[in-house]
C-alpha cells in the first residue's frame, strides 16, 4: 500500500517502506533509544538490536482515512525515563513525517520491547 497525495500537477505515491525508513531514522536520533526491535523476532522471544540499514523492520505503517497510524518497536537505554523518551519519539516522528513527506500521522504508538545497559 502507498499513501497517495493529490496535487495540482498530479498524484504523488509514497510507499510504506519509505515512510518506515523516515520513521526509523527519526526514532534512532532520539536520546535514550538504543535501537529498534523487529516485530517478528519479538514473537519468537528473540530480541536483537537492528542495524541502521534494518531499522525500518521495527516500524509498522497502517493506512487510515485521513492519514496514517505508525507502530514503533524500540529498545531503550537503562536509566532514562521511559515516558519521556516515548513522548520524544512520538513528537519527532510526527514532525519528520509532516515536514519531510507531507503525511499526517494520526497516531504514533511506541512499544518498548527491552531495556539495555550501555557500557561506559
Protein Blocks (a to p, Z undefined) as FASTA:
>chain_A
ZZddddfkbccdddfklmmmmmmmmmmmpghiabdcdfklmmnopacdddfklmmmmpcc
dddfklccddddddddehiafklmmmmmmmmmmmmmmmmnopacfbacdddfbdcdddZZ
